[in-house]
């Protein structure tokens, strides 16, 4: 369970990934997002299919697995082919 600083077990804050890296927000039902940058103590993520960015505590972020990346990229391609804004 996270402590008052949002980190588990006294861990240091994780290093942010490179912009564009696909990550999973475990606090939001394993929602996959594209890392956009750091906003104060939180990280900004963007939905893969487009839409509004959201912020998350880095303690609840992990790198996407290969299958999660594949699903996200497929969803992005499908949205693009349907003419949805990305």
Residue, then its C-alpha position, 0 to 999 in steps of 0.5 A: x500500500x502506498x505511503x503518504x508520498x505515494x511510493x511503495x515501501x520507501x522506494x525512490x521515485x522511478x525515472x521517467x521513460x522516454x517520451x512516447x513510451x507506452x506505459x500502464x497506469x495501474x491505478x486506472x484499471x491498467x489503462x495504457x497510455x503514452x508517456x508525455x512528460x513530467x508535471x510536477x510530482x506526477x507524470x502526464x500520459x496520453x491515451x493511445x487512441x487520442x484524447x485528453x491527457x491525464x496525470x498519474x502518480x509515478x508509483x502506479x506506472x509500469x512499462x507496457x508488456x509486449x502484448x499490451x503494446x501490440x494491442x495499443x498500436x492496433x487500436x491506434x491504427x484502427x482509430x486512424x483508419x476510421x478517421x478519428x482524431x489522434 
